[in-house]
Amino acid sequence: MPRYTREQVRRRRRVAALILAALLLVVVGSCTAGMVRVIGGSAAESQAAEITATPDRTRRADPSAVDVPSTPRDAAALSQLPAGESLADGEALGIDVSAHQGAIDWEQIRGSGVSFAYIKATEGTGHVDERFAANWQGADQAGLARGAYHYFTLCSGGEEQAIDFLNAVPPSDDHLPPVIDLELDGSCEAAPDRATVDREVSTFVEAVEKAWGRRVVVYSSWDWRNTYGLPEETTRPQWHSDVDERPDTDWDIWQVRFDARLPGIDHDVDLDVMKVDDLREASALDA
């Protein structure tokens, strides 16, 4: 991750019948010339589409509504931290998951001391993670704080991706702030230019922030940053990945490892540490 200081940081699913009836032409260019954009809309479009088209409708979420359970000091899951590492005051242990983890026993996950989970909701346009509904419900029933992330792709426009995400995960003050996942894996063969990418990412972020009333958390891979930079990160919560040691940057969520093993999951899983109060503060729209 780029080395930004804290001062820099401060500055349902679509309703199928309605959306299919409202879709007009697709495609302005192709992936070789730019991003695919969905054009137009109608009165039958979802509330998510209405939000993206109404600049003066911005929610103000209540950051204090997010309740992140504390991680017990004797939690079994703490054994997955790097040697010599432990949670500092105000930090909580969590995971981020998708369909790749398969079926998850969320009660076992909570029993191991995991306090929160970020769950993949959507990817690009027209794709809701097949395990999202089960994971979303399971994490809630087990008493974990939960948040959703969207895997952004370069083959469709930011507004359409925001609409899909907002339909899958309607805004709620008691959920963790939403995340945009910026990676090049699975993107178009012919990458759009940087100006196009900056515009579409900004469109997604602004639409989701307006709907949720919170700043979007930004996660990005090194490949993405080396190719496109990261203009969105400097004023938004930061999710940094640094295997085996704490990042020497300002971060709100630290992805500790990609291969943690926890009871309740039959596959490797990403392990994360959250600075709870810092995330609340950084995700406030007036931060």
Salt bridges, closest charged atoms under 4 A:
GLU50 OE2 - ARG57 NH1 2.85
GLU85 OE1 - ARG246 NE 3.02
ASP89 OD1 - ARG73 NH2 3.47
GLU91 OE1 - ARG246 NH2 2.81
GLU123 OE1 - LYS120 NZ 2.48
ASP140 OD2 - ARG146 NH2 3.76
ASP164 OD1 - ARG14 NE 2.61
ASP173 OD1 - ARG59 NH2 2.87
ASP174 OD1 - HIS175 NE2 3.61
ASP198 OD2 - ARG194 NE 3.79
GLU200 OE2 - ARG37 NH1 2.13
GLU200 OE2 - ARG199 NE 3.39
GLU209 OE2 - ARG236 NE 2.56
GLU232 OE1 - ARG236 NH1 2.81
GLU233 OE2 - HIS240 NE2 3.22
ASP248 OD2 - ARG3 NH2 3.10
ASP252 OD1 - ARG6 NH2 3.26
ASP259 OD1 - ARG257 NE 2.87
ASP268 OD1 - ARG261 NH1 3.03
ASP277 OD1 - ARG280 NH1 3.01
GLU281 OE2 - ARG10 NH2 3.60
